[in-house]
């Protein structure tokens, strides 16, 4: 399944090198290219990939569901990066399905 129409907040996607990079100054949201989701049994994330959260809206708050997760959170997507994954966490990098601006 291909998913398109997502936006990156806190980073941008380098189409040439196919990895997460710093966004340009003054750029709040960057369009993400289509992502191919391929179900894989016993999938394990690579420790050098950033597990980027995907939210329904740019308002990251949501009610806690019975599972203990926010109702605004959808899933995490592994994105390749040359930086440490923790640096993207500190910047609040996330994928968004819709912008509230």
Secondary structure by P-SEA (a helix, b strand, c coil): ccccbbbbccccccccccbbbbccccccbbbbcbbbbbbbcbbbbbccccbbbbbcccccccccccccccccccbbbbbbccccaaaaaaacccccccccc
